[in-house]
Amino acid sequence: MLDKKRKLGKKIRDIRVGETFTTSFTVEDRDLLMYLGLTDDANPLYIQHDYASQTPFKRPVAPTVMVMGMVSSIVSMHLPGPGSHIVHQELSYPKPVYHYAEIRFNVEVTNVDVSDHLVDLQVIGYDEEGDEVLKGKLAVHPPYEPSSMNATSLENFY
């Protein structure tokens, strides 16, 4: 995986205000267990049905950072795509995400600042009932244009 060349995402000159990307993710047990194992997070609200049933949530919820990871994946893989980097985020989680929920995300470009090499994105996540579970803004550096290998490799021939 590390030695494979990956196609870069959209360069800043190709990104337009109003451009959107929509996708969905399902919160699966294996994803929750991998996240919890990776972070060593043993919050009973995330994994213990007996505890969660005694809270206002009534059942286990997905960690908000895991939901943010879904958003990060959209930025890294789709808009702007591979080579992108989130530099700022303002997110709120108005409703919890429960185990097995399907979350539909809509990401929209709201500003393109070529001089600072920065793209602003608005993101909204909805559950199956159409309720917002995530809302916010991201500032992202889209992929940088790589330097030409030909220019430096041919310097000796001028």
Summary of the structure (lengths in Angstrom):
residues: 158
radius of gyration: 19.4
end to end distance: 37.1
largest distance: 75.5
contacts: 437
relative contact order: 0.21
helix: 28%
strand: 30%
